[in-house]
Amino acid sequence: MKAFLNVLKNIFWICILLTILIVFTDYMMVKSDKEPIFCIKKDTLVKDDYTIYRCTGIVYKYYSITSDSYYSKKFVPIWSKDTE
């Protein structure tokens, strides 16, 4: 039983480290003006005068808001409200 718990503990920590690595990698991609790599869901919302590109990752959301004279990007936690 103790060996089984050690295996579960190791699997847990590996999952946590992989999640941190994925989020850090995507954050650095966004910071260097590139698109995130590990998007689970991508979509684009086109309004009359602006466009929102959304990327949902494991524990984050990325928004790129573009219009004729405005550009913004946000990298926020998954539990934050949607931008529209």
N, C-alpha and C positions, 0 to 999 in steps of 0.2 A: 504494500500500500504506500509506503514511503517513497519507493522508486517511482510509482505512478504519479504521485503529487509533485515530485521533482521534475518529471517530464512535462506535466501541465504547467508548472511554474516557468520552465524554460521556454515552452511554446508561447506563453503569455508575454514574456519579455521580448522574444523575437518579434512578435506581432507589434508590440509597442515601438520597438526600434525601427521596424520597417515603416510604420505609419509616420514617425518623426522624419525619417529619411525622405519619404515621398512628399510630405508637406514642405520640408525645407527645399527640396529640389524644385518644386513648382513655384515656391515663393521667389527663389533666386531667378528662375526663368522670367517671371512677371517683372521682377525688379530690373532685369536687363532688357525689357521691352520685347519679350518673346511670349508666345502662348504657353500655358501650362501643358505638361506632357500627360499627366495622370488624371485626365478628366473622365468621370464616370458618365456624365450627361452634359451635352453641349446643346445650346439653342441660341437663336438670335431673334430678338424682338425689334421689329421695325415700326416706328411711329412716324408721324408726319414730318417732324424736323430733327429727329435723332434716332440712333440705333443702339441697342444694348445687346452685347454679346455676353452670354452667361455660361460659365463652366462650373459644374458641381463636382468636387472631389470627395475624398473620403471624409475629411473633417473640416472642409473649407468650401467657400464659394468665391469665384472670381468674376468680376464685372468689368467690362470695358464699355464705356459710354462715349459715343462719338456723335458729333453734329458738325455743322459747317465751321463754327468758330470755337468749339469746345471739345476737349478730350479729357477723360478721367478714367482711372482704373482703380479698382478696389479689390483687396484680398482680405476676406472677412471670415470669421468662424461660421460653421454650418448652421448654428442656432440663431444667427442674426436675421432680421426681416429682409424680405426681397426688395430689390431696388426696381422701381418702375416709374 
